[in-house]
């Protein structure tokens, strides 16, 4: 593959434009760069997922060793890509590839990591709260049991869990939070968070503040977000509009009706 070095260089600088090309190439050298995209970048996540599932053996061969190194961004990206393969029915392939290292403990150790308790899956480094994070000023989630608002300490924990978001996947503790809090209050909190993110210039590294709408949003969220999605292309924010459509698709069930009538 004489073109591979050039593809790798192009992909490192312009992943969006290069992805349609690399989908046709299965190479172990591409596995980690693609896994990093799957792990970190919402805009190309669907294409990264497609490549990983299209080239599972190349992915497994390149990434399995990285899972056993000192925790870092690359090891986390590798783990998330391998967990995708495991969840999509590639456990036999993963075992076959792991056994190539001729170590009896390789596959059991890998499978243990891949089947880890979801509550134990979070980044090795917890990102700092962004400057726009001021939850005390926003609508507060309320508990279902007694209608009390959550405490300031609880708000900070919610923020940490939201910042755990990796590869488009939310930390499982947030699903538990939804069982304790009134849905409409979580939706209002998420909207205030999203608004603060937008007012701060919508920094890409804090995209979790946007994605939170898909987790906590309700019909009101779908209606209000649809209004913004329809306006964004005229403001030169087409990429954000696409992300918003993805959020609607994965969030409120009534999104399609709002788009149709918008």
C-alpha positions, 0 to 999 in steps of 0.5 A, spaced: 500 500 500 504 505 497 498 510 498 498 509 506 503 514 508 500 519 504 493 517 507 495 517 514 498 524 513 492 527 510 488 523 515 491 527 521 490 534 518 483 533 514 480 527 517 473 529 515 475 530 507 479 523 508 475 519 511 471 517 505 478 514 502 480 510 508 474 506 508 476 502 503 483 501 506 484 496 511 491 497 515 493 496 522 496 503 521 490 506 521 486 503 527 489 507 532 488 514 528 481 512 527 480 509 534 482 516 536 476 519 532 471 514 535 473 516 542 473 524 541 470 527 535 463 527 534 463 530 527 466 524 524 464 518 529 459 515 525 465 514 519 469 512 525 464 506 527 463 504 520 471 503 519 472 499 525 466 495 524 468 494 517 475 492 518 475 488 525 481 484 525 486 490 523 483 494 529 483 488 534 491 487 531 493 494 532 489 496 538 489 490 543 496 491 546 495 498 547 489 496 552 495 493 557 499 499 557 499 505 562 492 509 561 493 514 556 489 517 551 491 512 546 489 506 551 482 509 552 481 510 545 483 503 543 479 500 549 473 504 546 474 501 539 475 494 542 469 494 546 465 496 540 467 490 537 465 486 543 458 489 543 457 488 536 458 480 536 466 480 534 468 476 541 470 470 537 475 474 533 478 478 539 479 472 542 483 469 536 487 475 535 489 475 542 491 468 542 496 470 537 500 473 542 501 466 545 500 468 552 494 464 556 492 470 560 491 475 554 484 473 552 481 472 559 485 479 561 482 482 555 475 479 556 475 482 563 476 489 561 471 489 555 466 486 560 467 491 566 462 494 570 459 500 566 459 504 573 467 503 573 468 505 566 470 513 566 476 516 563 483 516 566 483 523 567 477 527 569 477 534 564 476 540 568 470 544 569 469 549 563 469 556 565 461 557 563 460 551 568 455 555 573 450 550 575 448 554 581 445 559 576 441 554 572 434 550 573 436 545 578 434 538 577 429 535 582 428 529 586 422 524 584 421 522 591 420 529 595 421 534 590 427 537 593 432 540 588 439 537 588 445 540 592 451 544 590 455 538 591 450 533 587 451 538 581 458 538 581 458 530 581 453 531 575 458 535 571 463 530 572 459 525 570 457 529 564 464 530 562 466 523 562 462 522 556 467 518 551 466 516 544 459 519 544 457 514 550 455 517 556 457 515 563 452 509 566 451 513 572 447 518 568 442 513 566 441 512 574 440 519 575 434 519 570 431 514 575 432 519 581 430 526 578 424 529 575 425 528 567 422 535 566 427 538 571 433 534 568 431 537 561 431 544 563 437 543 566 440 540 560 437 546 556 441 551 561 447 548 560 447 548 552 445 555 552 451 557 557 455 552 552 453 556 546 454 563 549 461 561 551 462 560 543 460 553 543 467 550 544 468 543 541 472 540 547 466 541 551 461 538 546 458 534 552 454 540 554 451 539 547 450 532 547 447 532 554 440 534 550 440 527 547 440 524 554 436 529 558 431 532 553 424 532 552 418 534 548 420 541 549 427 540 548 426 537 541 421 543 539 426 549 542 432 545 538 428 544 532 427 552 531 435 553 532 437 547 527 433 550 522 436 557 523 443 555 524 445 553 516 443 561 515 448 563 520 454 559 517 453 553 522 451 547 518 455 542 522 452 544 528 445 543 525 447 536 523 449 535 530 443 537 532 439 533 528 443 527 530 441 529 537 434 529 536 434 522 532 437 519 539 433 523 543 426 525 543 421 521 540 417 526 537 423 530 534 421 528 527 414 531 528 417 537 530 422 537 524 416 536 519 412 541 521 418 546 522 
